[in-house]
Amino acid sequence: MPADDRPSPAPTPTEGPAAAVPEPADDLVVTHHELGSGPDALRYTATTGRVVLREEVVEDGRSRGVQPRAQLFSTSYVLDGADPATRPVTFAFNGGPGSSSVWLHMGLLGPRRVVMGDAGDLAPPPYALADNLQTLLRVSDLVFIDPVSTGYSRTHEGHTADDFHGFTRDVESVGEFIRLWTSRNGRWLSPKFLAGESYGTTRAAALAGHLATGCGMYVNGLVLISSVLDIGSVDFEPGSDLGYALYLPTYTAAAHFHGRVDGELRARVAEAEEFAARELPWALGRGSRLTGEERSAVVARYAELTGLSPGYVDRADLRVDLFAFTAELLREERTLIGRLDMRFTGWLADPNDARMTGHDPSSAAIMGPYSATLNAYLRGELGYASDLTYNVLTPKVHPWSYKEFEGRSVEATGALTTAMQANPHMRVHIACGWYDGATPHFAAEHVMAHLRVPPAALDRVEWAYYEAGHMMYVHEPSRLQQSADLADFVTRAC
């Protein structure tokens, strides 16, 4: 073709002094499915994709219009033919911060689940999916939400992701998504639940207060899985001995699992709780004022309850943090135990390492199966394709801003109190794993015991315990029991 006959190239979006950024649009795929067979079969509609979040911009007291700020990815499951006036809906998310909702979605609540094996019997790649006949969809519609920068959620062009990487902005953006979904799907009169795991419990409690005061949306219940409503309760900070006491019963559970403490699990954990509530805090508070006899007695009891040697406990000055414990318990076997789930083990790369320095055997065990199956599931069964990386768990959200809590502990107990005060019918379900080294059960109990509500209000709080870790549903007996417990809770709380 002669040069003068060639068509002129189309201008690129960046040409010109005032190139406009394209207006984003919702990007949703709808598919229809059936789970099970016979009279118990569930027919449901799945909606997968990204919804645009917009905010009104006000400058100098004047509205500058509504502008897109982010696109949040979610997957919802709605039972076909159900009455929205009576059908509950549960909004679910995980934590991190920096985690997508893949764990609750594909491990416990959703209609399809990961098959990965368990501690000591992990399945090899490439892994598999199976029907989840115990899905919470049997009693509640489900909406899984990925906060900004997790999953396929991203900010709109021209906006900074850091704006969303913090306590308040995270609550506001997830809360706005919940409001939008509820309005667009005609579900304001449906019973509503928030289900969070780990930092997702912090988010859920804060959301309950935010939704109640911000748009008058009251929820029927909170599901707090591996609860941490006061991050100070799980920290090991200089000058604070609280974490050292609250972790000890979890050390006892882990030592029992690995054969370093004998007896019946719950009886031994109860002994550790008594010691961690009485003798240990007293000894830590006494410091150098302990007599030699007093110190020896406390060291011996600590060692007996944790499987550690008295010499190690003494050298640690009765202050063994989690990362030291995971490396020390099975050091003679050159074995490292997990943090998220202390049943899992791996090898100590350097047998002289004083502490876990990055590799968590339990985290490594679940990352591959959940990532592979989620990516295959979204494309293959839900029909949603994207060339973006699905951020299962991303460090890109850090540093996470807690500027609202400068000089004090990061907590959501105040928001939970506000929500319980505004809505005297809201119920709370708290699920704990005995072998959870990330959010120990005794810390969760401690925080709830200090909630500023009348004693009668605590009658609306219930507890469930499982012989597993942070993601207790990777343990099949725990998954089955937890599924039944949550279905019962949602049914009773409506």
N, C-alpha and C positions, 0 to 999 in steps of 0.2 A: 504494500500500500504506500503510495507517495506520502511524503512527510506532511504536505499541506492538506491531505485528506484524512489524517488521523483525528479521531474525536479528542476533544480536550479532556484531560483527566478531571474527575469529579473533585470538588474541593474537599479537603479533610476537615473534620470538626474543629481543628485547632487553627485553621486559617482565618485571617481577619482579626481586627482589633477587638471585636466584641462577640466572639464566638460563644454561643449559648450552650450551656450544659443541658443535655436532653432531660426532660421531665421523666422521672422513673414511674413505673406502673407496677401494680401487684403482679406477681409471677406465680400462678397457682395451677396445679394439676389435680384433677378430680378422678378418682378411680373407685370401683365398686368391688366388694369382696364378700366372701362367706367363710366363716370359721366353724369347724365341726360339722356334724351331720345329725339328722333326725330332729326331734323336737327341741333339742338344746342348741341347734345351729344358730349362729349370729350372722345376720346380714347387715353390713355396715358400709358407710361411705368414708373414704380417706381423702383428705385434702392436704396437699404437700406443696410447699413453696415459700416465697418471700412476700411479706406485706410491708408497704411503705409506711413509715412513721413520719408524721408531719407535726410541726410545731408553729404556733403563732409567734411571729417576731414583733416585739414591741420596742421601739426606740423613742426616747424622750416622751414617753407617754402616748405615743401614736402607734397604731398597728401598721406594720409593714407587710401584712399578709401572712399566709400560711406557707411554710417552706418545708420541703422534704429534708430529713436529717439522717435517716437510716432505713435499712431494709432488714426486717427480722424474719428469720427462717423458722418455720414450725411445721408440725405434722399433726393433724387432728383426725379423730375417729368418731363418727357419729352413728349411732344405731339407727338403722332404717325403720321408719314407721313409729318411732317412739313419740310420746307426748312431751314437748319441750317444757311444759309447765310443771311436770313432775320428774322428768328425767334429769338426774344430776350431771354436772360437768366438772371435771377435775383438770386444773392447769398444773402441769408438772415441769420441773426443771432440776438440773443438778447444780453443782456449786463451783468449786475451785478456789477463788474466782478463775475463770478461764476454761471451764468445762462446758461442753455441749450437754444436751439432754439424753445422749445415747444410752447411758447406763440404766436409768429408769425406764426408758422407752423400750430397749431391747433386752433388758434383764429381768424386769418385773411386771410392769404395768401393761405394755402393749400387746396386741394380738399375735405378734410373732416374736420369737425369742432366740437368743444365741445358745448354741450347744457347744460348750467349751471344756467340759469336765470340771474338776475341782482340785483342791490342793492334794498333791501326791498322785493325781491321775488326770493330768491335763491332756486334752485332745490335741493332735498335731494339726498344723495348717493343712488345707485351706479353710477348715471349720465349716459349720453348717447352721442353717436356720430350721426352726421347728414351730409348729402351731403352739401358741400359749393358751391352752384350754382354760387356764385359771386367770386369764386377763381380767383386769378391773373393768374392762369394757362391758362385762356382764351386768354391772350395776351402775356404771357411770360412763358418759362420753368422756373422751380424753383429748387434751391439747398439750403437746410437747413443745416447749419454747426454748430456742437457742439465743441467749443474750448476745449483744453486739460483739463481734470478732470471734464468736464461737460458731461451730457448725458452718453454715453458709451465710450467716448474718454479717452484714458489713455496714459501714457508714455510706451515705450518699456522697458522690464526688464533690469535693470542695469542703467537706466537713471532717473534723479531726476525730479519730476513734477514741483518743484519750478523753474526749468530752464525756464518754460513756463508761469509762473505766474507773468507776468509783462508787462508793456505797449509795449515795443519794441518786445520782444519775442513772445507775443501774435499776434501782427500784422504780424510778419514774418511767423509764423506757419500757420495762416489762409490764408495769402497771398500765401504761397507755395501750400496749398491745392487748392486754386482757380486756380493757374497756372497749376497744375497737371490735375485738372478736365477739364479745358479748352483744354489742349493739347490732353488728352486721348480721349475726345469726339469730337474732330475736330471742336471746337467752337471759334477759334481765330477771325473769321470774323463775328461772331454773335454780334448784339448789346448787351451790358452788363450793368447790374445795380447792385448796392450794396444797400441792405436794412438793416438798423440796428435800434434797439430800445434801448433807454436809454444809458447805457455805450456802447451799440452796435453802437450808432451814433458816439461816440468818435472813436471807432474802424473803422467804415466805412469811416470817413473823413481821418483818418490816412492811411487806406488801399488805398484810392484813390491816395494819394500822393506816397505811397510806391510802388504800382503797376506801376504807371506812370514812376517813376524814376528807379525802380529796374529791371523791365523786359519789359518796353515799352508797358504795357497794359493800354490803356485808356478806361474809362468807359463812357457810355452815360449819366448816371444819378445816383444820390444818393437819396435814400429815407431815411429821418431822422425822425423817429417816437419818440416823446418825447425826443427832442434833448437836449444834454448837451455837447457842444464842448469846454467849459472851466469850469472845475469843481469848480474853485474859485467862479463862479457866483451863485452856489447853496450851498455854505458853509457859516456857521456862525462862523467866526473866530475872536478872540479878535483883536481889532485894525482895523478891516475892517467892514464897515457898509453897504457894497454893497448888501449882501444877504438879509438884513432886508428890504431894499427898493424893491428889485426885487421880493420878495415873496408876498408883500402886495396885489397886484391885485388878486392873487390866494386865499388869505384869504377872499377877498370880494366875489369872486365867491362861495366859500364854505359856507360862511355865508348867502348868498342869497339862496342857495339850501336848507339850513336848516331853512329858515324863519327868520333869524336874520337881514337881510338887505332887504328892499323892493324895488320896482321898476322893471324895465326891466334889465335882466342880463347883456347884453352887454353894455348898457348905464352906469350901475353902475360900471362895470369893467373898462370902459373907464375913468370914474371919478377917480377911484383908480389909474390907470396908470398915470394920470396927477399929482395927489398928490404924487405918488411914484417917479416921475421924477423931481418934483420941490420942494414943501414945505418940504417933509420928509427928503431928503438928506441935504437940507439946515439946517434944525433943528438938525439933527444928527451931522452935522459938527460944528454947533455952540456950542453944548454941554452945559456946565454950563454958557456960555455967553448969553443964551436965557433969556429974561426978563420973569417975571412971566406971563404977559399977552400973550406974544408970545407962551410960552410953553402951556398954557391952551388952546389956539386956536388950536395948532397942536394936542394935546392930544384929544380934542373933535372931530376933524375931523377924526383922526385915529380910534377912537372908533365907530364913525358913519359908517365908511366904512368897519369895520371888525366884528361888532356885539359884540365886547368885551366891558367891562365896562370901563369908563374913569379912575376909580381908578386903575384897573389892568394895563392899558396901562401906566399910570403915574409911578406906582411902577416898571414896567419893563423898565423904562427909554426909552420908544419908541422903544424898541428892543425886539420884541416877535419872538422867533425862531419857526420853524415849529412844533417841538415836544411839545413845550409849548402850541401852538395854538390848536393842535389836542385834547389836554386834557382840555383846558379851555373853548372852544366855547360852549359846551353843558354840562358843569360841573354840573349845577343845576339839570339836568336830569340824572346825573351819567352815562353819555354817552361819549364814546370816538369816534372820527371820524377817518377815514382812512388816511393813508399817500399816498399810491399809487393812490387811488381814494377816494377823500374826500366826496363822496356821501355815502359810506359805514359806518356803525356804529357798535359799540360793547359796552360792559359795562366797566366802569372804575372799576377795581378790588378794588382799594382804592380810594374813592371819593376825598381824599386829595392829591393824586398824583399830583405833579407839572407838569408832562410831560409824554408823551408816553415813556414807558420804555422797549419796546420789542414787545408787541402784536400789530400788525397792522390789524384791521378788514378787510381791503380790500385785503391784502396779504393772510390772512387766508381763505377768501372766494373763491379765485381762485386756491389755491394750490391743494386742494383735487381733484376737477374736472379735472384739466389738467393732474395731475399725473396719475390718474386712467385711463383716456381715452387714454393717450399716450401709457402707458404700454400695454393696451389691443390691441390697434391699431397696434403697431409694431409686436406683436406676431400673432394676429388673422388675420389681413388683409394684412400686408406686409411680413409676413412669417419670420421675423427675431427674433430669440430666443437667449437670453443670460442670464446667471445666475448672471451677474454683476448687481449692482444697477444702474438704470438709474438716474443719478444725475440731477434732475430738476433744483434745485438751491442749490449749495453747498458752505459751508464756507471753504472747503478744499483749495481753491485758495488763502486764506489770510494767511499772509500779502501779498498783491499785490504790486509789486515793481514799484515805479515811480522814480527810481534813476535818470532818464534822466532829471527830473524836479526839482532837489534839489534846494531849495531856491526860487522857483517860482511856479506859478499856473500850474496845469496839464491841457494842452490844445491841441486841434488838429486843431486849426484854421490855423496855419502855414502850415500844410500838406494840408488842404483844399485849401488854397491860391495857393500852388504849383500845385495842380491838376487842378485848374481852369485856371491857367496861362499856363500850358502845353497843356491843351485841351480846347480851347475856345468854344467848343460845349457842354461841360458837363453841365447838368442842375441839380438843387437841389430842392427837394420837402421836406418841413418841416411840420410835422403834430403835433399839440398841443391839449391837452385836458384842458378845462377850470378848471377842478377839480383835476388836477395833482399836488400833493404835493411833488413829487420827483424831477421833472424837470419842474418848472413853466414856462409858456409861455413867461412871460415878461423877464425872464433871457435869454431865447433863442433869443428873439428879440434884447436884449441888446448886446449879443455876436456877432450876425450877423451884427449889425449896426457898429461894430468896426472891421469888417473884412478888412484887408488891400488889397483891390482890387479897381479898378476904379469904379465909380458909375454905369457905363454902364454894368459892369459884374454882378451887383446885379439884373439886369433884368432877369438873368437866375435862380433866386431864387424865388420860389413860396411858399405860406403859406396856410395851411388849419387848421381850428379850429372845435372842436367837444365838445358837451355838455356831456363829460365823463372825465375819468381820464387818468392815465398813460397808461394802456391798454384800450384805448378808445373803442376798438371793443367788449368789454363785454357788452356794451350798444347797443342794436340791431339797433336802428335808426342810430347811429354813424357807426356801422359796415357796414351797407348797403351804407351809403354815402361815407365812406372811401374807400370801395372796388371800387366804381365807380370812385372816385378821382384818385386812384392809377392806375387803368386801363387806364384812360385818360392821366395821366402823362407819363406812359411808352410808350403809342402809339405816343404821340407828341414828345417825346425825342429821338425816334429812327432815 
